[in-house]
Amino acid sequence: MLSIERLRTETHGLPALTKVGVVALGFAGLLDLIAHLEANEHIGHLHQHTSAEASAHLAAFVSMVLIYLGVVLDGVRQQRARRRSAER
């Protein structure tokens, strides 16, 4: 319980899109782990990638883009707010 409260307070200032990206990245990481473990059972050491692995990697990439986009959009929003307040 203590760690959940700490997580809430430390992530309070993050943009919403970044929070969504972090959650999605955690989910994609779990999918990636499962896909790699499953692929090792079926393929062995042939170094071939399954569609599940590729999908998990794509999900991780999209999650990272969401995180980055959330940070950039928040910076743009803050900059516009500063400009508006400076014009007044």
Wavefront OBJ file of the C-alpha trace (Angstrom):
o trace
v 0.000 0.000 0.000
v 2.827 2.359 0.812
v 4.396 1.889 -2.608
v 1.098 2.627 -4.368
v 0.736 5.914 -2.471
v 4.348 6.807 -3.239
v 3.804 6.012 -6.909
v 0.735 8.284 -6.986
v 2.566 11.200 -5.417
v 5.670 10.846 -7.580
v 3.720 10.591 -10.831
v 1.272 13.359 -9.979
v 3.016 15.921 -12.186
v 3.326 13.691 -15.246
v 1.106 14.407 -18.238
v -1.827 12.012 -18.668
v -0.594 10.759 -22.049
v 2.772 9.920 -20.506
v 1.064 7.963 -17.724
v -0.910 6.003 -20.312
v 2.330 5.316 -22.192
v 4.071 4.050 -19.068
v 1.217 1.670 -18.274
v 1.148 0.497 -21.903
v 4.929 -0.002 -21.840
v 4.647 -2.179 -18.750
v 1.947 -4.237 -20.450
v 4.005 -4.470 -23.656
v 7.024 -5.611 -21.643
v 4.970 -8.378 -20.096
v 3.679 -9.396 -23.531
v 7.234 -9.364 -24.866
v 8.451 -11.595 -22.057
v 5.625 -14.068 -22.651
v 6.174 -14.024 -26.424
v 9.901 -14.693 -26.086
v 9.407 -17.496 -23.580
v 6.795 -19.112 -25.795
v 8.924 -18.689 -28.930
v 11.920 -20.354 -27.298
v 9.844 -23.460 -26.659
v 8.692 -23.732 -30.274
v 11.586 -22.466 -32.346
v 14.665 -23.389 -30.363
v 17.866 -21.731 -31.525
v 16.918 -20.908 -35.110
v 16.869 -17.139 -34.416
v 13.532 -16.698 -36.119
v 11.009 -14.225 -34.761
v 7.358 -15.048 -34.347
v 4.486 -12.697 -35.049
v 3.808 -12.540 -31.308
v 7.322 -11.226 -30.696
v 6.984 -8.670 -33.470
v 3.613 -7.540 -32.111
v 5.015 -7.171 -28.599
v 7.937 -5.120 -29.935
v 5.533 -2.921 -31.892
v 3.408 -2.399 -28.775
v 6.533 -1.373 -26.834
v 7.541 1.051 -29.581
v 4.080 2.636 -29.678
v 4.168 2.950 -25.887
v 7.491 4.778 -26.038
v 6.077 7.136 -28.660
v 3.117 7.862 -26.351
v 5.481 8.664 -23.483
v 7.568 10.975 -25.654
v 4.495 12.620 -27.175
v 3.036 13.253 -23.727
v 6.209 15.003 -22.570
v 6.528 17.093 -25.746
v 2.869 18.155 -25.784
v 3.054 19.107 -22.121
v 6.122 21.241 -22.826
v 4.359 22.968 -25.711
v 1.292 23.575 -23.549
v 3.395 25.087 -20.758
v 5.288 27.301 -23.185
v 2.048 28.638 -24.673
v 0.683 29.312 -21.197
v 3.834 31.280 -20.294
v 3.565 33.327 -23.487
v -0.084 34.156 -22.783
v 0.683 35.246 -19.244
v 3.636 37.359 -20.451
v 1.416 39.131 -23.003
v -1.015 40.281 -20.314
l 1 2 3 4 5 6 7 8 9 10 11 12 13 14 15 16 17 18 19 20 21 22 23 24 25 26 27 28 29 30 31 32 33 34 35 36 37 38 39 40 41 42 43 44 45 46 47 48 49 50 51 52 53 54 55 56 57 58 59 60 61 62 63 64 65 66 67 68 69 70 71 72 73 74 75 76 77 78 79 80 81 82 83 84 85 86 87 88
